[in-house]
Amino acid sequence: MSYVDGFVGAAPKENREAFRKHCEIAGEMFMKYGALHYVECWGDDVPHGQLTDMYRAVQAKDDETIFFSWITWPDKATRDAGFAKMMADPSMSPETNPMPFDGKRMIFGGFIPVVERKA
């Protein structure tokens, strides 16, 4: 069964193009190391909630936009091996490909699909 990594974070609105470029590089790497599908999304219609919301979850500032991302892998073993290779790859070092957002406020996790539908 497939495995999915999900991410939510906040990036400065002025860094949209830097974010896109960073994600282009990261996406190539994830695919190189076994991912089946890679998606990065820039917030467009992200409502503020009454009790909680994505902004609060990542402590977004007024000048930031929420991003939402996911990566689909064939299985957890491929994901674990792919992440290990990616973290060791020099092209993903902060000096080569700096994150245009505060990674400490990003939330993420690995998930086992329980329902999946395709057109």
Backbone torsions as a table, in degrees:
resi	resn	phi	psi	omega
1	MET	NA	147.7	-178.5
2	SER	-67.7	170.2	180.0
3	TYR	-137.1	141.7	-175.5
4	VAL	-126.9	132.3	170.3
5	ASP	-102.3	135.5	178.8
6	GLY	-123.2	146.4	-176.7
7	PHE	-139.4	141.5	170.7
8	VAL	-135.6	134.0	178.9
9	GLY	-153.2	-176.8	178.3
10	ALA	-130.0	135.3	179.1
11	ALA	-127.8	143.8	176.2
12	PRO	-56.2	135.5	-179.2
13	LYS	-55.5	-36.2	-178.7
14	GLU	-70.8	-11.8	-179.0
15	ASN	-97.8	16.9	-175.8
16	ARG	-56.3	-46.5	-178.6
17	GLU	-69.1	-39.5	176.6
18	ALA	-63.5	-38.6	176.6
19	PHE	-61.6	-47.1	179.9
20	ARG	-59.6	-44.9	179.9
21	LYS	-63.8	-43.5	177.5
22	HIS	-58.3	-43.7	-178.4
23	CYS	-69.6	-32.6	175.7
24	GLU	-59.3	-46.3	-179.6
25	ILE	-66.4	-47.9	-179.7
26	ALA	-61.4	-41.7	179.7
27	GLY	-60.4	-43.4	176.6
28	GLU	-59.5	-40.7	-178.6
29	MET	-67.6	-46.4	179.6
30	PHE	-58.9	-42.8	179.6
31	MET	-65.7	-40.7	178.4
32	LYS	-59.0	-34.8	-175.8
33	TYR	-99.9	21.4	167.5
34	GLY	114.0	-4.8	178.7
35	ALA	-65.8	149.0	177.5
36	LEU	-93.9	-30.5	-173.9
37	HIS	-153.4	136.9	-178.7
38	TYR	-136.0	126.8	-178.2
39	VAL	-135.8	131.0	173.2
40	GLU	-121.0	130.2	-177.6
41	CYS	-125.2	139.2	177.6
42	TRP	-101.4	129.1	-176.1
43	GLY	-52.8	135.0	178.8
44	ASP	-128.2	-44.3	-177.9
45	ASP	-135.5	71.9	-176.0
46	VAL	-112.0	101.9	-174.8
47	PRO	-74.7	152.6	171.0
48	HIS	-86.1	131.6	-178.2
49	GLY	-93.2	171.9	178.2
50	GLN	-83.0	-38.0	-179.1
51	LEU	-104.8	-43.3	179.3
52	THR	-154.1	164.8	178.3
53	ASP	-168.2	179.4	-178.7
54	MET	-65.9	-33.1	179.6
55	TYR	-62.2	-46.6	179.6
56	ARG	-68.0	-36.4	-177.7
57	ALA	-60.3	-33.0	-178.1
58	VAL	-113.8	12.7	179.3
59	GLN	52.1	47.1	-178.9
60	ALA	-64.3	143.2	177.2
61	LYS	-94.2	166.5	-177.0
62	ASP	-59.1	-29.6	-177.5
63	ASP	-94.2	17.0	-177.2
64	GLU	-116.7	154.7	176.6
65	THR	-115.8	145.6	177.8
66	ILE	-77.2	139.4	168.9
67	PHE	-119.4	150.7	-177.8
68	PHE	-134.6	131.4	-173.8
69	SER	-141.2	154.2	171.0
70	TRP	-151.0	154.4	178.8
71	ILE	-131.7	129.7	176.5
72	THR	-104.2	132.6	-179.6
73	TRP	-118.5	159.2	176.9
74	PRO	-64.3	-33.7	-178.6
75	ASP	-167.9	172.3	-177.1
76	LYS	-67.0	-36.0	-179.5
77	ALA	-62.6	-42.2	177.7
78	THR	-64.7	-40.7	178.2
79	ARG	-62.4	-47.3	-179.4
80	ASP	-60.9	-44.6	179.2
81	ALA	-66.9	-41.2	179.9
82	GLY	-63.3	-43.8	178.6
83	PHE	-64.0	-41.7	179.7
84	ALA	-61.0	-44.6	179.1
85	LYS	-65.6	-40.2	-178.4
86	MET	-65.9	-42.6	-179.6
87	MET	-66.2	-25.6	178.6
88	ALA	-87.9	-11.0	-176.7
89	ASP	-76.9	124.4	-177.8
90	PRO	-60.8	-24.8	-179.6
91	SER	-71.7	-9.0	177.1
92	MET	-104.6	9.6	179.1
93	SER	-68.1	152.3	178.7
94	PRO	-59.1	-27.4	178.6
95	GLU	-72.2	-36.8	-178.1
96	THR	-83.8	-42.8	-176.0
97	ASN	-136.0	73.0	-177.1
98	PRO	-64.7	144.4	178.2
99	MET	-74.8	127.5	179.7
100	PRO	-86.5	32.4	179.0
101	PHE	-157.8	168.5	179.7
102	ASP	-84.6	100.0	-177.7
103	GLY	-64.0	-20.7	179.8
104	LYS	-68.6	-22.1	-179.9
105	ARG	-98.1	0.0	178.3
106	MET	-76.7	138.1	173.8
107	ILE	-107.7	147.1	-175.8
108	PHE	-158.6	165.0	176.9
109	GLY	-173.7	164.6	176.8
110	GLY	-104.1	140.9	-172.5
111	PHE	-134.9	144.2	174.2
112	ILE	-98.6	119.2	179.4
113	PRO	-61.2	139.1	175.7
114	VAL	-114.0	-21.9	174.1
115	VAL	-143.9	135.4	177.6
116	GLU	-144.0	131.0	177.3
117	ARG	-126.5	142.3	176.4
118	LYS	-132.6	149.7	179.0
119	ALA	-73.3	NA	NA
